[in-house]
Amino acid sequence: MSKGNVLIGQSGGPTSVINSSLAGIVDAAMKSSKIGRVLGMRFGIEGVLGDFLVDLGSEQAAVLKGLRSTPGSALGSSRLKLKDEHFPDVLKQLKKYDIRYYFMIGGNDTMDTIHRVTAYANDNGHEMIGVGVPKTVDNDLHGTDHTPGYPSAARFVALSVLQAGILARDMQKVDQFVIYQSIGRSAGWLPAAAACARLASDAPPHLILFPERSFDRSTFLAAVAAAHQKYGFVSIVCGEGISNADGTPVSVSQTKDKFGNVEFGAMGGTSAAMMLHRMIGDEFGWRGEFQVTESLPMCAADRGVTLDFEEAFACGQQAVTLATTGSGGVMVTMNRINSPAEDYRIGFGTIPLSEVANHERPMPDHFITEDGFGVTGAFMDYIKPLVGELPEYSRLSAKRATP
């Protein structure tokens, strides 16, 4: 393909490292003899439709370098879902700016957008290559060992549960339980990362609830009682999307008010953690607390993993290499090329955009313990190189004094 311009976009929720991928694309694109201008879409595809593109090639080198450690989505994000009526206007803009290389950093829906836009452009006589760069803290993209953004978010969860667990242990005579709710609607990769905090056999978390496993109230309460009996308090981690066997979210309350009416918690913005808190309080009469971090794991660059920033940048660069050598219609993938006992290493591969768009990747069964409340050794082998070492805090022996 003849020399053309580049268009880059970011879509969906951010990660701590999404801007590092952006910097990787810009860096490689500006060095390529096959690429002219390097443009970015302001607020995703809405920037294309609204004719709001930015000239990334004119940014100062220090700014572009700084993106490698900057949280958020520097270009601005969007969750606009493209409709058929949008495509003529999108193509008009692509032709106007002579866009021949199209990159977007995002998840399943983003890969679908790249696939549809490039297909429409090529079908209508405008030659263009599109490559996707993976991004999601949920880690549920099909075809890749993990996604940029997941390691840093996983570390955020692990550190939060580690530190809050110490607090819960020391405050057990005040609060008998604590619940940490993680983002991740239908995949348990982030709740599972909390297991990294279990640096001692009695350390939190004691129970992890996965969206991949149906929630059963009686089984859960029995496990809570057993953990409390064993440890003196209970630390629970849950995914925000945990659901009952019939598919209803746990965030829709199954308890009743004093008039006998079912409380539909989700309608009032109630979280799964709040519902679990209420269940435990009603059952045992205990006092406890819950923690809901919402989007904080997506933007906590101060807890970011160096490996994650580096891999995100490398994925951006790999996308440009693929596009300028004629490999379009794919997403960059990272493939682990070593066994857990060896030093962690990855290689790059690809997967068709259409496959990514139509599949999600839940936690595999062999990563979840048989009782459904913990993770296996196989998962720990998977996660530890990504999260890195966690701090080990001092703990009193608390030997009882004698007169």
LINWOMO-V798600 format. One record per residue. N is the residue number from 1. OMEGA is omega in radians with two decimals (* if undefined). Layout:
N	OMEGA
N	OMEGA
This chain:
1	-3.13
2	-3.10
3	3.14
4	-3.10
5	-3.10
6	3.00
7	-3.08
8	3.08
9	3.03
10	-3.05
11	3.13
12	3.14
13	-3.12
14	2.92
15	3.10
16	-3.01
17	-3.07
18	3.13
19	3.04
20	3.04
21	3.09
22	3.13
23	3.12
24	3.11
25	-3.11
26	-3.11
27	-3.11
28	-3.11
29	-3.10
30	3.12
31	-3.06
32	3.11
33	-3.13
34	-3.04
35	3.09
36	-3.12
37	3.10
38	-3.05
39	3.09
40	3.10
41	-3.13
42	-3.10
43	3.01
44	-3.07
45	3.08
46	3.09
47	3.08
48	-3.12
49	-3.12
50	3.14
51	3.11
52	3.07
53	3.14
54	-3.10
55	-3.12
56	3.14
57	-3.13
58	3.14
59	3.11
60	-3.11
61	-3.13
62	3.12
63	3.14
64	3.09
65	-3.13
66	3.10
67	-3.07
68	3.11
69	-3.10
70	3.12
71	-3.12
72	3.06
73	-2.96
74	3.14
75	-3.01
76	-3.05
77	3.13
78	3.01
79	3.10
80	3.09
81	-3.09
82	3.05
83	-3.08
84	-3.09
85	3.12
86	-2.92
87	3.10
88	3.13
89	3.09
90	-3.13
91	3.11
92	3.14
93	3.11
94	3.10
95	-3.11
96	-3.11
97	3.13
98	3.13
99	3.13
100	3.11
101	-2.99
102	-3.13
103	3.00
104	-3.13
105	-3.09
106	-3.09
107	-3.03
108	-3.10
109	3.12
110	3.13
111	3.07
112	3.13
113	3.12
114	-3.11
115	-3.08
116	-3.12
117	-3.12
118	3.10
119	-3.13
120	-3.12
121	-3.12
122	3.11
123	-3.12
124	2.97
125	3.11
126	-3.06
127	-3.09
128	3.10
129	3.12
130	3.10
131	3.13
132	3.04
133	-3.03
134	3.10
135	2.85
136	3.06
137	-3.12
138	3.11
139	-3.04
140	3.10
141	-3.13
142	2.94
143	-3.13
144	-3.13
145	3.06
146	-3.10
147	2.99
148	-3.08
149	-3.14
150	-3.12
151	-3.13
152	3.09
153	3.10
154	3.10
155	3.08
156	3.14
157	-3.09
158	3.13
159	3.14
160	-3.12
161	3.10
162	-3.06
163	3.09
164	3.11
165	3.07
166	3.09
167	-3.12
168	3.11
169	-3.07
170	-3.11
171	-3.01
172	3.08
173	3.09
174	3.12
175	-3.07
176	3.14
177	3.07
178	-3.14
179	3.06
180	3.11
181	3.13
182	2.99
183	-3.07
184	-2.98
185	-3.02
186	-3.14
187	-3.03
188	-3.08
189	-3.13
190	3.03
191	-3.13
192	-3.10
193	3.11
194	-3.14
195	3.09
196	-3.11
197	-3.06
198	-3.08
199	3.05
200	-3.02
201	-3.13
202	-3.06
203	3.03
204	0.00
205	3.13
206	3.12
207	3.04
208	3.14
209	-3.04
210	3.01
211	-3.13
212	-3.14
213	3.13
214	3.13
215	3.07
216	-3.03
217	-3.06
218	3.10
219	3.12
220	-3.10
221	3.07
222	3.11
223	3.08
224	-3.14
225	-3.13
226	3.14
227	3.12
228	3.12
229	-3.07
230	-2.99
231	-3.10
232	3.05
233	-3.11
234	3.03
235	-3.06
236	3.02
237	3.12
238	2.97
239	-3.09
240	-3.05
241	3.14
242	-3.03
243	3.04
244	-3.09
245	-3.14
246	3.08
247	3.13
248	3.14
249	3.06
250	3.12
251	2.97
252	-2.99
253	3.02
254	3.10
255	-3.11
256	3.10
257	-3.05
258	3.08
259	3.14
260	-3.14
261	3.08
262	3.12
263	3.12
264	-3.01
265	-3.06
266	-3.13
267	3.11
268	3.13
269	-3.13
270	-3.10
271	3.05
272	3.14
273	3.12
274	3.13
275	3.09
276	3.10
277	-3.13
278	3.11
279	-3.09
280	3.11
281	3.13
282	-3.06
283	-2.99
284	-3.10
285	-3.10
286	2.96
287	3.12
288	3.12
289	3.07
290	-3.11
291	3.13
292	-3.04
293	-3.13
294	-2.98
295	-3.10
296	3.11
297	-3.13
298	-2.98
299	-3.08
300	-3.11
301	3.14
302	3.06
303	-3.11
304	3.13
305	-3.13
306	3.10
307	-3.10
308	3.10
309	-3.12
310	-3.14
311	3.12
312	3.10
313	-3.12
314	3.09
315	3.09
316	3.12
317	3.13
318	3.12
319	3.12
320	3.10
321	3.13
322	-3.07
323	-3.07
324	3.02
325	3.01
326	-3.13
327	3.12
328	3.12
329	-3.08
330	2.96
331	3.05
332	3.05
333	3.02
334	-3.10
335	3.12
336	-3.03
337	3.14
338	3.03
339	-3.09
340	-3.08
341	-3.10
342	3.04
343	-3.10
344	3.06
345	3.05
346	2.96
347	-3.12
348	3.07
349	3.12
350	3.01
351	-3.14
352	-3.14
353	-3.10
354	3.13
355	3.14
356	-3.07
357	-3.02
358	-3.12
359	2.95
360	-3.10
361	3.08
362	3.02
363	3.10
364	-3.07
365	-3.06
366	3.05
367	-3.07
368	-3.13
369	-3.05
370	-3.13
371	3.09
372	-3.07
373	-3.12
374	-3.14
375	-3.11
376	3.06
377	3.13
378	3.10
379	-3.14
380	3.06
381	-3.13
382	-2.94
383	-2.99
384	3.11
385	-3.10
386	-3.08
387	-3.11
388	-3.12
389	3.05
390	3.13
391	3.05
392	-3.07
393	-3.14
394	3.13
395	3.13
396	3.05
397	3.05
398	3.08
399	-3.13
400	3.13
401	3.08
402	-3.12
403	*
